[in-house]
Amino acid sequence: MADTEPKGATGKGFRAKHRYAPTSARKARYAVDLIRGLPVNRALERLQWCPRRSAFLVRKVLQSAVANAGQDLDVDANRLFVAEAKADDGPTAKRGKARSRGQFFGILVRHCHISVELREMPEGGLPGARRRERGAGGRKPAAAKEA
């Protein structure tokens, strides 16, 4: 059985879900993919300026998970990050609309389940996050040519 724990996860996770969200899972995944692996403050800021309607729904779920973490006195809210975020398919309601010449066109009203899990960052920061040094510019110094 594979290890389902996200890398760098420590302690217990704090979850929040929005079930039967009135948007398709495909549209919600655009917003969910923006925040996965980010610290909570950066994730909230990114969702604040995302123009998609589903970003509003994901932001509400993220805020709820932060509020759930706030109930635990041992957790530092500034060290939380989004360990897991997903948007799964929910039920699809079948509707219809009468059209010309006696035709009837089906309309699918899709829903999804949005879930977010927060965990506390390890001491060394997030794994996989590179630290850039100022002034270096990421280039190696040029080797001196000998004559």
Secondary structure, DSSP 8 states (H G I E B T S, - for coil): ----S-TT-EEEEEEEEEEEESS-HHHHHHHHHHHTTSBHHHHHHHHHT--SHHHHHHHHHHHHHHHHHHT-TT--GGGEEEEEEEEEEEEEEEEEEE-GGG-EEEEEEEEEEEEEEEEE--TT--TT-----TTTTT---------
